[in-house]
């Protein structure tokens, strides 16, 4: 059985248990709000960078993009 067929079967049978690796990151399938499935980075193998500077991606998360933006606005007010 080809790897693609094996992966498709595993995704069909156990969509929340499948994790694949891409360069530097592990991906997990997630059902999106529109009902489609997509791949989401679940963890990183090594350091992450933004505009050449290292960032701690574990500090950059939220349940929603709106909440993340609000947190960013609050940090700017404190500076």
HUWODA-V290465 format. One record per backbone hydrogen bond with DSSP energy under -1.0 kcal/mol. CO is the residue of the C=O (numbers start at 1). NH is the residue of the N-H. Records with the same first field share a line. If there is no record, write none. Layout:
CO->NH ; NH
This chain:
2->6
3->7
4->8
5->9
6->10
7->11
8->12
9->13
10->14
14->17
20->27
22->25
24->45
25->22
26->42 ; 43
27->20
28->40
30->38
32->35
36->32
38->30
40->28
43->26
48->55
50->53
53->50
56->59
64->68
65->69
66->70
67->71
68->72
69->73
70->74
71->75
72->76
73->77
74->78
75->79
